[in-house]
Amino acid sequence: MLWALMCVALIGIYLMQVGEVWTTQVRRTCEDELLRRGGAIEQYVKAEKNGEFPKTFDDLLHDPRASFTRRFLRDAYTDPMTGGDWEIVRGQSGELYGVYSKSTEQPLKKDGFPDLYASFALQTSYSEWKFTYYPERSMKRR
C-alpha cells in the first residue's frame, strides 16, 4: 500500500514538471508569434505612401492607399499574449503608427532579437515591446 502511494506521489511530481515545461514552451511560442505579428503590422505602417498612414486596423487586411489589391496581413491578427485586441499607438490625427501587447507579464526572451528590436532586451514586460513606426519630421525647404 505504501509503495502505491509513493508511486502516485512520484507520478504527480513528474506531471507537475511536465506541465511547467509545457507552459514555458507555449509561452516561448507566443513570444515568437508576438514578434512575427507585431513585425508584420509595423511593416505595413512603414509602407506609408505620401504620408498617408492607415486609419483603422481593418486597413491591415486591404490597403485602401493602393489602386490594386495589396495585403500585408491575411488575417486580423490578435495579440498572441492575451488572445485579445492589440493596444494601438496613434498619431495626432488618429493615424495608426503601431501596436503593442496588453500583457504585463515579464518576457522569457532576453536576447537574440533582430537588430530592429534590440531594445526589447531591456524591457520588463510585453507591453513595452512596441511595434511602431513614426514618420520623419524633416525640415524641407520650399
N, C-alpha and C positions, 0 to 999 in steps of 0.2 A: 504494500500500500504506500509506504514512504517512497519507494522507488518511483511509483507512478506520479506522485506529487512533485518529485524532483524533475521528472521528465516534462511535466506540464509547465513548471516554472522556467526551465531552460528553453522550452519552445516559445514561451511568452517573451522572454528576454531577446531571443533570436528575432522574433517577429517585430519587436519594438525597433531593433536595429535596422531591419529591412525597411520598415516604414520610414525611418529617419533618412536613410539613403535615398529612397524613392522620392520623398518630399524635396530633398535637395536637388535631385536630378530634374524634377518637374520645374522647380524654381529657376534652375540654370537654363532650361529650355525656354521658359517665359522671358528671361533676360535677353536671350538671343533673338527671340521674336520681337521684343520691345525695340532692340537696336535695328532690326530689319524694317519693321513697320514705321517707326519714327523716322528712319533714314529715307524711306520711300516718300513719306509725306514732305520731308524737308526738300527733297529733290524736286518735287512738284512746285513748291513755293519758289525755289531757286530759278525755275524755268520761267519766271515772270517775264512778260513781254511788254515793252514800252511802259514800264512802271505799273502795269495792271496786275495787282495781286488778287488771288482768289478771295471771294467774299464769304462763301459758305463751305462747309465740309463736303457737301454734295458735289462741289466743283472738282473734287478729287477723282470722281468717277468719270466725269465727262468735262473736258476743258472747254468752257464756253469762249475762251480767248482765241481758239484756233478755228479756222474755217473747215477743217477736216476733223474726223474722229480721232482724238488723241486722249489716251488714258494713261495716267501714271499709276493708278491703282485699279485692280479688277474688282475689289470689294471694299465696302466701307469698313475698314478695319476698326476693331475695338481695342481698347487698352488691354494688352495681354496680362498685365499685372493685377488688374482689378476686374477684368471682364466687362467693364462698363465703358462709358464715353471718356474721351480724352479731355484734358483741360486745354483750352485753346489760347494761344498768345495772339492778341490782336493789335493792330496799329491804331493810330489816332482816328482814322476814318473807317474803322471796322474791318480792315483788311486782315486776312489770315496770314500771320507770319510764321506760325509753327504750332507744335503741340508738345505736351508733356503728360506724364502719368500722374494720377491722383494718389498713387500708393506712397505711403510714408515709411515703408519697410526699408531696412538697410540692405544695400546691394551685396550680393555674394561676390560679384566680379569686381576686382580692384585694379587690374592692369590688363594689358593685352588689347587695348582699344585701338581702333584705327586712328590715324593722326587727326582726323577731323573731330573725333570725340575724345581726345586725350584728356581733356579737363574733367571728364566723367570719373576718372580715377580718384579725384579729390572730393567727390560729392558723397554726402552721408545718407541720402535717400533717393529712391527712384524718381520722386517728384522734382529733383534737382537736375535730372537728365533731360535737358530741354533741347528739342529738335527744332531749331529756329533759323531763319534767315532774315536778316534785317536789310533793307535797301541801303545802298550807299548814298550818303548825303554829300554830294560833291558841289563845289562852288564853280559852276561853269560860267564862263564869260559869254555875254551876249554879243 
